[in-house]
Amino acid sequence: MFNYLRKRFTSHIRERSRRRARLVSKDGRCNIEFGNVEKARFVFLIDIWTTILDLKWRYKMTIFISAFLGSWFLFGLLWYFVAYVHKDLPEFSPSINHTPCVENINGLTSAFLFSLETQVTIGYGFRCVTEQCATAIFLLIFQSILGVIINSFMCGAILAKISRSKNRAKTITFSKNAVISKRGGKLCLLIRVANLRKSLLIGSHIYGKLLKTTITPEGETIILDQVNIEFVVDAGNENLFFISPLTIYHVIDKNSPFFHMAAETILQQDFELVVFLDGTVEATSATCQVRTSYIPEEVLWGYRFAPIVSKTKEGKYRVDFQNFSKTVAVETPHCALCLYNEKEAKAKEKGYDNPGFVLSEVCETSDTKM
């Protein structure tokens, strides 16, 4: 038992040591850190709307509550100051004929309550502004306008946060692994993607980027160098009919960066394949982007995806997501170069027909002229 646990622990440590740093996580979040940007933080305050939208919910709700409580308390102090200057408070012992700026403000607590009632337009009717003070009338107008601005900004920010297409992207899922096998007589890298909702993504477009470290002929080392990876389905990669799970594939030809990789060497490669899916949400007409990534350990050579779409007796099409990421081993060439060499060798053995060649018959005669 001790030896078994030691082996498991050793394999776990070895796997963790081999784990590669990835730029994009499986759920689409970018693993990147910006350094030395303290001097440019004021730029985020200039674009305050985007800054608020990008904040996490706990920070957004803190700002939401603080904005309202802070404005109520600030104007409560101002109302208390107006009452204090006009000597409306009970400690000044106003006369019976004295008309206060605001009725029934007896202290800081009542001033805070009047500020709250004014800004949220509750209007209990117990406290009200009189026509005695122009300062109080101006303060009432100013607080009402500022309250509308705060309400519009904060409620709009929360509504925009809720309706962001980022949440719609969570219902688009990619297969856990990518596979490499033959498809249509060509060696292809295949990925499965599914839409978990019945509503469509309009104008969907899918593409990929291969991230790797390269060294230029001049000796410059480029980290995270990007190479375009074209993904297609049988009908192309534009305007996908994304109602059922699709298997997208990249043809590994001589122009593909996977052409010189083999089943024995792919795990020694240092790359990250990032896959993007762009589309427009049918319900809100907002654009969204879904992304995921695959490292060499997540690319299975010599496998294909198990079928998941079937037809029921009632005539409906059923998608079994239990087999969504399930793979099946198939016979696959161990490298793309071998497959192309094999095809060229077979073509040379068979030879080529000349369609322009026409067989003509020659009539031979036995008569000879002397």
KOLFIFI-979356 format. One record per residue (C-alpha): residue in one letter; y, x, z. Coordinates in nm, 4 decimals. Each point is the difference from the previous one (the first is absolute). Example, Ala and Ser with C-alpha at 12.3 -4.5 7.8 and 13.67 -1.06 7.14 Angstrom:
BEGIN
r res->A Y->-0.4500 X->1.2300 Z->0.7800
r res->S Y->0.3440 X->0.1370 Z->-0.0660
//
This chain:
BEGIN
r res->M Y->0.0000 X->0.0000 Z->0.0000
r res->F Y->0.2342 X->0.2843 Z->0.0865
r res->N Y->-0.0748 X->0.1746 Z->-0.3296
r res->Y Y->0.0684 X->-0.3217 Z->-0.1924
r res->L Y->0.3357 X->-0.0496 Z->0.1689
r res->R Y->0.0888 X->0.3639 Z->-0.0572
r res->K Y->-0.0783 X->-0.0329 Z->-0.3724
r res->R Y->0.2085 X->-0.3162 Z->-0.0267
r res->F Y->0.2892 X->0.1650 Z->0.1811
r res->T Y->-0.0249 X->0.3113 Z->-0.2165
r res->S Y->-0.0051 X->-0.2044 Z->-0.3219
r res->H Y->0.2963 X->-0.2042 Z->0.1226
r res->I Y->0.2001 X->0.3151 Z->0.0754
r res->R Y->-0.0938 X->0.1445 Z->-0.3387
r res->E Y->0.1076 X->-0.3193 Z->-0.1741
r res->R Y->0.3320 X->-0.0011 Z->0.1837
r res->S Y->0.0624 X->0.3615 Z->-0.0960
r res->R Y->-0.0670 X->-0.0827 Z->-0.3652
r res->R Y->0.2247 X->-0.3049 Z->0.0077
r res->R Y->0.2824 X->0.0512 Z->-0.2402
r res->A Y->0.3624 X->-0.0866 Z->0.0504
r res->R Y->0.0916 X->-0.2908 Z->-0.2246
r res->L Y->0.3402 X->-0.1135 Z->-0.1178
r res->V Y->-0.0924 X->-0.3695 Z->-0.0268
r res->S Y->-0.2327 X->-0.1661 Z->0.2482
r res->K Y->-0.2614 X->-0.2544 Z->-0.1005
r res->D Y->0.2317 X->-0.2869 Z->0.0964
r res->G Y->0.2865 X->0.1368 Z->-0.2098
r res->R Y->0.2192 X->0.1645 Z->0.2634
r res->C Y->0.1564 X->0.3326 Z->-0.0940
r res->N Y->-0.0767 X->0.2926 Z->0.2274
r res->I Y->0.3202 X->0.1975 Z->-0.0411
r res->E Y->0.2596 X->0.1342 Z->0.2411
r res->F Y->0.3639 X->0.0799 Z->-0.0755
r res->G Y->0.1515 X->0.2915 Z->0.1840
r res->N Y->0.3587 X->0.1087 Z->0.0661
r res->V Y->0.1601 X->-0.3306 Z->-0.0980
r res->E Y->0.2035 X->-0.0412 Z->0.3197
r res->K Y->0.3255 X->0.0716 Z->-0.1815
r res->A Y->-0.0639 X->-0.2782 Z->-0.2500
r res->R Y->-0.0915 X->-0.2737 Z->0.2479
r res->F Y->0.3387 X->-0.1667 Z->-0.0480
r res->V Y->-0.1181 X->-0.0893 Z->-0.3527
r res->F Y->-0.2521 X->-0.2389 Z->0.1567
r res->L Y->0.2846 X->-0.1774 Z->0.1794
r res->I Y->0.1857 X->-0.0464 Z->-0.3270
r res->D Y->-0.3053 X->-0.1788 Z->-0.1437
r res->I Y->-0.0479 X->-0.1984 Z->0.3204
r res->W Y->-0.1768 X->-0.2930 Z->-0.1731
r res->T Y->-0.2869 X->0.2134 Z->-0.1308
r res->T Y->-0.0156 X->0.1852 Z->0.3302
r res->I Y->-0.0454 X->-0.3260 Z->0.1890
r res->L Y->-0.2650 X->-0.1209 Z->-0.2442
r res->D Y->-0.1994 X->0.3233 Z->0.0295
r res->L Y->-0.0047 X->-0.0097 Z->0.3807
r res->K Y->-0.3155 X->-0.0994 Z->0.1824
r res->W Y->-0.0132 X->-0.3429 Z->0.1573
r res->R Y->0.0458 X->0.1232 Z->0.3576
r res->Y Y->0.3216 X->0.1806 Z->-0.0908
r res->K Y->0.1221 X->-0.2883 Z->-0.2137
r res->M Y->-0.0514 X->-0.2542 Z->0.2790
r res->T Y->0.1717 X->0.2353 Z->0.2456
r res->I Y->0.3032 X->0.0170 Z->-0.2286
r res->F Y->-0.0144 X->-0.3782 Z->-0.0526
r res->I Y->0.0041 X->-0.0784 Z->0.3728
r res->S Y->0.2521 X->0.2726 Z->0.0805
r res->A Y->0.2424 X->-0.1201 Z->-0.2683
r res->F Y->0.0131 X->-0.3527 Z->0.1389
r res->L Y->-0.0004 X->0.0911 Z->0.3680
r res->G Y->0.2575 X->0.2721 Z->-0.0587
r res->S Y->0.2368 X->-0.2272 Z->-0.1899
r res->W Y->-0.0333 X->-0.2790 Z->0.2595
r res->F Y->0.0709 X->0.2371 Z->0.2858
r res->L Y->0.2894 X->0.1739 Z->-0.1814
r res->F Y->0.1778 X->-0.3255 Z->-0.0764
r res->G Y->-0.0800 X->-0.1201 Z->0.3511
r res->L Y->0.2011 X->0.2931 Z->0.1302
r res->L Y->0.2821 X->-0.0859 Z->-0.2404
r res->W Y->0.0042 X->-0.3634 Z->0.1147
r res->Y Y->0.0011 X->0.1134 Z->0.3595
r res->F Y->0.2894 X->0.2356 Z->-0.0790
r res->V Y->0.1985 X->-0.2857 Z->-0.1606
r res->A Y->-0.0576 X->-0.2187 Z->0.3047
r res->Y Y->0.0946 X->0.2863 Z->0.2289
r res->V Y->0.3246 X->0.0775 Z->-0.1861
r res->H Y->0.0974 X->-0.3674 Z->-0.0120
r res->K Y->-0.0903 X->-0.0349 Z->0.3702
r res->D Y->-0.2474 X->-0.2801 Z->-0.0583
r res->L Y->-0.2567 X->0.1303 Z->0.2514
r res->P Y->-0.0441 X->-0.1652 Z->0.3396
r res->E Y->0.1087 X->0.3153 Z->0.1887
r res->F Y->0.3529 X->-0.0461 Z->-0.1376
r res->S Y->0.0148 X->-0.3529 Z->0.1537
r res->P Y->0.1541 X->-0.1694 Z->-0.3072
r res->S Y->0.2079 X->-0.3109 Z->0.0558
r res->I Y->-0.1152 X->-0.3501 Z->-0.0852
r res->N Y->0.2293 X->-0.0125 Z->-0.3052
r res->H Y->-0.1316 X->0.3345 Z->-0.1277
r res->T Y->-0.1685 X->-0.0228 Z->-0.3434
r res->P Y->-0.2580 X->0.2788 Z->-0.0520
r res->C Y->-0.0778 X->0.1658 Z->-0.3334
r res->V Y->-0.3644 X->-0.1047 Z->0.0391
r res->E Y->-0.1059 X->-0.2830 Z->0.2219
r res->N Y->-0.2506 X->0.0676 Z->0.2814
r res->I Y->-0.0219 X->0.3795 Z->-0.0224
r res->N Y->-0.0346 X->0.1074 Z->0.3630
r res->G Y->-0.1411 X->0.3506 Z->-0.0374
r res->L Y->-0.1910 X->0.2458 Z->-0.2159
r res->T Y->-0.3140 X->-0.2142 Z->-0.0077
r res->S Y->0.1805 X->-0.3080 Z->-0.1257
r res->A Y->0.1860 X->0.2171 Z->-0.2555
r res->F Y->-0.3345 X->0.1305 Z->-0.1274
r res->L Y->-0.1362 X->-0.3542 Z->-0.0275
r res->F Y->0.3077 X->-0.1111 Z->-0.1927
r res->S Y->-0.0407 X->0.2985 Z->-0.2354
r res->L Y->-0.3634 X->-0.0967 Z->-0.0635
r res->E Y->0.0893 X->-0.3673 Z->-0.0592
r res->T Y->0.2747 X->0.0974 Z->-0.2422
r res->Q Y->-0.2017 X->0.2421 Z->-0.2095
r res->V Y->-0.3149 X->-0.2095 Z->-0.0329
r res->T Y->0.2030 X->-0.3242 Z->-0.0313
r res->I Y->-0.1813 X->-0.1778 Z->0.2820
r res->G Y->0.3128 X->-0.1889 Z->0.1094
r res->Y Y->-0.0872 X->-0.1414 Z->0.3427
r res->G Y->0.3553 X->-0.1390 Z->0.0325
r res->F Y->0.0462 X->0.1171 Z->0.3611
r res->R Y->0.1988 X->0.3114 Z->-0.0992
r res->C Y->0.2505 X->-0.0085 Z->-0.2825
r res->V Y->0.3058 X->0.1814 Z->-0.1312
r res->T Y->0.3374 X->-0.1630 Z->0.0579
r res->E Y->0.3130 X->0.0282 Z->-0.2120
r res->Q Y->0.1757 X->0.1937 Z->0.2719
r res->C Y->-0.0854 X->0.3545 Z->-0.1234
r res->A Y->0.0258 X->0.1303 Z->-0.3530
r res->T Y->-0.2059 X->0.3010 Z->0.1084
r res->A Y->-0.2919 X->-0.2213 Z->0.0972
r res->I Y->0.0176 X->-0.1884 Z->-0.3316
r res->F Y->0.0001 X->0.3273 Z->-0.1953
r res->L Y->-0.2923 X->0.1326 Z->0.2069
r res->L Y->-0.1939 X->-0.3228 Z->-0.0616
r res->I Y->0.0479 X->0.0306 Z->-0.3780
r res->F Y->-0.0915 X->0.3676 Z->0.0001
r res->Q Y->-0.3190 X->-0.0528 Z->0.2013
r res->S Y->-0.1093 X->-0.2916 Z->-0.2190
r res->I Y->0.0404 X->0.2052 Z->-0.3195
r res->L Y->-0.1706 X->0.3054 Z->0.1477
r res->G Y->-0.2849 X->-0.2165 Z->0.1323
r res->V Y->-0.0641 X->-0.1404 Z->-0.3484
r res->I Y->-0.0100 X->0.3544 Z->-0.1418
r res->I Y->-0.2456 X->0.1194 Z->0.2664
r res->N Y->-0.2202 X->-0.3069 Z->-0.0491
r res->S Y->-0.0054 X->0.0404 Z->-0.3776
r res->F Y->-0.0750 X->0.3726 Z->0.0096
r res->M Y->-0.2711 X->-0.0031 Z->0.2656
r res->C Y->-0.1735 X->-0.3177 Z->-0.1215
r res->G Y->0.0165 X->0.1248 Z->-0.3596
r res->A Y->-0.1506 X->0.3337 Z->0.1031
r res->I Y->-0.2893 X->-0.1679 Z->0.1790
r res->L Y->-0.0613 X->-0.2402 Z->-0.2904
r res->A Y->0.0056 X->0.2892 Z->-0.2481
r res->K Y->-0.2400 X->0.1956 Z->0.2209
r res->I Y->-0.2434 X->-0.2914 Z->0.0159
r res->S Y->0.0131 X->-0.0747 Z->-0.3736
r res->R Y->-0.0304 X->0.3605 Z->-0.1185
r res->S Y->-0.2693 X->0.0482 Z->-0.2620
r res->K Y->-0.1423 X->0.2765 Z->0.2165
r res->N Y->-0.1988 X->-0.2663 Z->0.1837
r res->R Y->-0.1339 X->-0.1351 Z->-0.3304
r res->A Y->-0.1232 X->0.3486 Z->-0.0839
r res->K Y->-0.2333 X->-0.0116 Z->0.2997
r res->T Y->-0.2121 X->-0.2615 Z->-0.1794
r res->I Y->-0.0707 X->0.2472 Z->-0.2835
r res->T Y->-0.2881 X->0.2304 Z->0.0840
r res->F Y->-0.1570 X->0.3025 Z->-0.1668
r res->S Y->-0.3565 X->0.1230 Z->0.0288
r res->K Y->-0.0692 X->0.2558 Z->0.2707
r res->N Y->-0.1313 X->0.2529 Z->-0.2519
r res->A Y->0.0545 X->0.0851 Z->-0.3630
r res->V Y->-0.3082 X->0.0640 Z->-0.2147
r res->I Y->-0.0726 X->0.2044 Z->-0.3112
r res->S Y->-0.2596 X->-0.1233 Z->-0.2474
r res->K Y->-0.0469 X->-0.0872 Z->-0.3659
r res->R Y->0.1752 X->-0.3071 Z->-0.1398
r res->G Y->-0.0142 X->-0.0865 Z->-0.3656
r res->G Y->-0.1609 X->0.3347 Z->-0.0800
r res->K Y->0.2875 X->0.1915 Z->0.1653
r res->L Y->0.0234 X->0.1663 Z->0.3362
r res->C Y->0.2507 X->-0.1948 Z->0.2102
r res->L Y->0.1490 X->-0.0060 Z->0.3463
r res->L Y->-0.0151 X->-0.3581 Z->0.1275
r res->I Y->0.1837 X->-0.1807 Z->0.2804
r res->R Y->-0.0351 X->-0.3615 Z->0.1055
r res->V Y->0.3024 X->-0.2093 Z->0.1025
r res->A Y->0.0100 X->-0.3611 Z->0.1183
r res->N Y->0.2584 X->-0.2708 Z->0.0657
r res->L Y->-0.0929 X->-0.1860 Z->0.3181
r res->R Y->0.2273 X->-0.2947 Z->-0.0837
r res->K Y->-0.0408 X->-0.2563 Z->-0.2741
r res->S Y->0.3650 X->0.0377 Z->-0.0998
r res->L Y->0.0473 X->0.2550 Z->-0.2781
r res->L Y->0.2054 X->0.3136 Z->-0.0283
r res->I Y->0.2051 X->-0.0415 Z->-0.3168
r res->G Y->0.0492 X->0.2921 Z->-0.2356
r res->S Y->-0.2319 X->0.2307 Z->0.1927
r res->H Y->-0.0040 X->0.3647 Z->-0.1019
r res->I Y->-0.2315 X->0.2675 Z->0.1365
r res->Y Y->0.0272 X->0.3769 Z->-0.0230
r res->G Y->-0.0805 X->0.3133 Z->0.1973
r res->K Y->0.1312 X->0.3403 Z->0.1013
r res->L Y->-0.2127 X->0.3061 Z->0.0693
r res->L Y->0.1613 X->0.2165 Z->0.2663
r res->K Y->-0.1049 X->0.3627 Z->0.0231
r res->T Y->0.1393 X->0.3476 Z->0.0589
r res->T Y->0.0603 X->0.1951 Z->-0.3199
r res->I Y->0.1319 X->0.3460 Z->-0.0846
r res->T Y->0.2268 X->0.0286 Z->-0.3021
r res->P Y->-0.0258 X->0.2899 Z->-0.2498
r res->E Y->0.3122 X->0.1392 Z->0.1646
r res->G Y->-0.1818 X->0.0207 Z->0.3346
r res->E Y->0.1722 X->-0.2961 Z->0.1644
r res->T Y->-0.2188 X->-0.2064 Z->0.2330
r res->I Y->0.0606 X->-0.3743 Z->-0.0301
r res->I Y->-0.1343 X->-0.2073 Z->0.2872
r res->L Y->-0.0746 X->-0.3648 Z->-0.0782
r res->D Y->0.0267 X->0.0498 Z->-0.3734
r res->Q Y->-0.0411 X->-0.3384 Z->-0.1687
r res->V Y->-0.2190 X->-0.0672 Z->-0.3037
r res->N Y->-0.0099 X->-0.3425 Z->-0.1660
r res->I Y->-0.3348 X->-0.1790 Z->0.0055
r res->E Y->-0.0427 X->-0.2908 Z->-0.2403
r res->F Y->-0.2087 X->-0.2889 Z->0.1319
r res->V Y->-0.1086 X->-0.2868 Z->-0.2219
r res->V Y->-0.2257 X->-0.3021 Z->-0.0003
r res->D Y->-0.1650 X->-0.1355 Z->-0.3109
r res->A Y->0.3191 X->-0.1892 Z->-0.0902
r res->G Y->0.2386 X->0.2888 Z->0.0759
r res->N Y->0.2124 X->0.0791 Z->0.3050
r res->E Y->0.2881 X->-0.2429 Z->-0.0590
r res->N Y->0.0211 X->-0.3670 Z->0.1093
r res->L Y->-0.3344 X->-0.0097 Z->0.1776
r res->F Y->-0.1631 X->-0.3396 Z->0.0540
r res->F Y->-0.0491 X->0.0753 Z->0.3671
r res->I Y->-0.1924 X->-0.3060 Z->0.1185
r res->S Y->-0.3277 X->0.1771 Z->0.0802
r res->P Y->-0.0860 X->0.3585 Z->0.1010
r res->L Y->0.0551 X->0.2495 Z->-0.2801
r res->T Y->-0.1611 X->0.3337 Z->-0.0626
r res->I Y->0.2596 X->0.2371 Z->-0.1388
r res->Y Y->-0.1080 X->0.3271 Z->-0.1553
r res->H Y->0.1398 X->0.3287 Z->-0.1199
r res->V Y->-0.1724 X->0.1603 Z->-0.2973
r res->I Y->-0.0824 X->0.3633 Z->0.0739
r res->D Y->0.0751 X->0.1568 Z->-0.3377
r res->K Y->0.1314 X->0.3410 Z->-0.0965
r res->N Y->0.3525 X->-0.0998 Z->0.1067
r res->S Y->-0.1119 X->-0.1122 Z->0.3464
r res->P Y->0.0463 X->0.2288 Z->0.3024
r res->F Y->-0.3555 X->-0.0943 Z->0.1028
r res->F Y->-0.1482 X->0.1405 Z->-0.3222
r res->H Y->-0.0882 X->0.3415 Z->0.1410
r res->M Y->-0.1338 X->-0.1368 Z->0.3294
r res->A Y->-0.3699 X->-0.0458 Z->0.0637
r res->A Y->-0.2183 X->-0.1754 Z->0.2525
r res->E Y->-0.0693 X->0.3332 Z->0.1708
r res->T Y->0.3627 X->0.1124 Z->0.0188
r res->I Y->0.2036 X->-0.3156 Z->0.0597
r res->L Y->-0.0184 X->0.0332 Z->0.3788
r res->Q Y->0.1502 X->0.3499 Z->-0.0250
r res->Q Y->0.3033 X->-0.1350 Z->-0.1878
r res->D Y->0.3323 X->-0.0527 Z->0.1752
r res->F Y->0.1621 X->-0.3181 Z->-0.1302
r res->E Y->0.1048 X->-0.3493 Z->0.0993
r res->L Y->-0.0190 X->-0.2912 Z->-0.2399
r res->V Y->0.2672 X->-0.2625 Z->0.0732
r res->V Y->-0.0416 X->-0.3395 Z->-0.1682
r res->F Y->0.2891 X->-0.2465 Z->-0.0395
r res->L Y->-0.0014 X->-0.3691 Z->-0.0859
r res->D Y->0.3358 X->-0.1621 Z->-0.0790
r res->G Y->0.0483 X->-0.3713 Z->-0.0504
r res->T Y->0.2170 X->-0.3039 Z->0.0621
r res->V Y->-0.0965 X->-0.2506 Z->0.2680
r res->E Y->-0.0515 X->-0.3402 Z->-0.1600
r res->A Y->0.1346 X->-0.1981 Z->0.2962
r res->T Y->0.3217 X->0.1941 Z->0.0682
r res->S Y->0.0607 X->0.1907 Z->-0.3271
r res->A Y->0.0418 X->0.3168 Z->0.2084
r res->T Y->-0.1479 X->0.3257 Z->-0.1221
r res->C Y->-0.2527 X->0.1833 Z->0.2137
r res->Q Y->-0.1934 X->0.3227 Z->-0.0179
r res->V Y->-0.3440 X->0.0733 Z->0.1420
r res->R Y->-0.1270 X->0.3549 Z->0.0281
r res->T Y->-0.2935 X->0.1925 Z->0.1351
r res->S Y->-0.1430 X->0.3482 Z->-0.0364
r res->Y Y->-0.3302 X->0.1806 Z->-0.0452
r res->I Y->-0.0876 X->0.3561 Z->0.0988
r res->P Y->-0.3020 X->0.1914 Z->-0.1434
r res->E Y->-0.2294 X->-0.1184 Z->0.2827
r res->E Y->0.0716 X->-0.3590 Z->-0.1044
r res->V Y->-0.0903 X->0.0494 Z->-0.3681
r res->L Y->-0.3728 X->-0.0646 Z->-0.0481
r res->W Y->-0.1524 X->0.1634 Z->-0.3084
r res->G Y->-0.2912 X->-0.1838 Z->-0.1584
r res->Y Y->0.0616 X->-0.3471 Z->0.1416
r res->R Y->0.1241 X->-0.3371 Z->-0.1216
r res->F Y->0.1189 X->-0.3104 Z->0.1827
r res->A Y->-0.2417 X->-0.2782 Z->0.0807
r res->P Y->0.0751 X->-0.3365 Z->-0.1679
r res->I Y->0.1787 X->-0.2510 Z->0.2216
r res->V Y->0.0821 X->-0.2935 Z->-0.2319
r res->S Y->-0.2604 X->-0.2707 Z->-0.0513
r res->K Y->-0.0110 X->-0.3597 Z->-0.1207
r res->T Y->-0.1063 X->-0.2828 Z->0.2294
r res->K Y->-0.2012 X->-0.3070 Z->-0.0930
r res->E Y->0.3155 X->-0.2084 Z->0.0149
r res->G Y->0.1536 X->0.2096 Z->-0.2759
r res->K Y->0.2399 X->0.1946 Z->0.2223
r res->Y Y->0.0408 X->0.3755 Z->0.0037
r res->R Y->-0.0724 X->0.1593 Z->0.3369
r res->V Y->0.1238 X->0.3406 Z->0.1130
r res->D Y->-0.2064 X->0.1675 Z->0.2724
r res->F Y->0.2290 X->0.2468 Z->0.1749
r res->Q Y->-0.2891 X->0.1308 Z->0.2064
r res->N Y->-0.0905 X->0.2186 Z->-0.2975
r res->F Y->0.3592 X->0.0855 Z->-0.0892
r res->S Y->-0.0287 X->0.3733 Z->0.0792
r res->K Y->-0.3771 X->0.0229 Z->-0.0376
r res->T Y->-0.1166 X->0.2622 Z->-0.2504
r res->V Y->-0.3267 X->0.0534 Z->-0.1856
r res->A Y->-0.1298 X->0.3382 Z->-0.1190
r res->V Y->-0.0351 X->0.0293 Z->-0.3789
r res->E Y->-0.0951 X->0.2772 Z->-0.2395
r res->T Y->0.3170 X->0.1918 Z->-0.0820
r res->P Y->0.0702 X->0.3354 Z->-0.1686
r res->H Y->0.1031 X->0.2574 Z->0.2561
r res->C Y->0.3171 X->0.0874 Z->-0.1943
r res->A Y->0.2115 X->-0.1460 Z->-0.2796
r res->L Y->-0.0279 X->0.3167 Z->-0.2066
r res->C Y->-0.3786 X->-0.0318 Z->-0.0030
r res->L Y->0.0234 X->-0.3582 Z->-0.1270
r res->Y Y->0.2307 X->0.0985 Z->-0.2855
r res->N Y->-0.2170 X->0.3005 Z->-0.0925
r res->E Y->-0.3052 X->-0.2250 Z->-0.0024
r res->K Y->0.1700 X->-0.2473 Z->-0.2336
r res->E Y->0.1119 X->0.2768 Z->-0.2345
r res->A Y->-0.3504 X->0.1473 Z->-0.0091
r res->K Y->-0.1550 X->-0.3371 Z->-0.0882
r res->A Y->0.2601 X->-0.0561 Z->-0.2693
r res->K Y->-0.0803 X->0.3375 Z->-0.1596
r res->E Y->-0.3732 X->-0.0739 Z->0.0031
r res->K Y->0.0431 X->-0.3311 Z->-0.1782
r res->G Y->0.2476 X->0.1326 Z->-0.2529
r res->Y Y->0.2793 X->-0.1989 Z->-0.1604
r res->D Y->-0.0153 X->-0.2406 Z->-0.2936
r res->N Y->0.2591 X->0.0238 Z->-0.2751
r res->P Y->0.0986 X->-0.3590 Z->-0.0834
r res->G Y->0.1707 X->0.1189 Z->-0.3220
r res->F Y->-0.3171 X->0.1445 Z->-0.1471
r res->V Y->-0.1523 X->-0.2102 Z->-0.2846
r res->L Y->-0.3436 X->0.0765 Z->-0.1365
r res->S Y->-0.0049 X->0.0064 Z->-0.3808
r res->E Y->-0.3174 X->0.0003 Z->-0.2106
r res->V Y->-0.0427 X->0.2566 Z->-0.2748
r res->C Y->-0.2078 X->-0.1033 Z->-0.3023
r res->E Y->-0.2264 X->0.2773 Z->-0.1197
r res->T Y->-0.1238 X->0.0156 Z->-0.3628
r res->S Y->-0.2957 X->0.1913 Z->-0.1299
r res->D Y->0.1460 X->0.0455 Z->-0.3497
r res->T Y->0.1269 X->0.3454 Z->-0.0767
r res->K Y->0.2062 X->0.0854 Z->-0.2938
r res->M Y->-0.0699 X->0.3207 Z->-0.1846
//
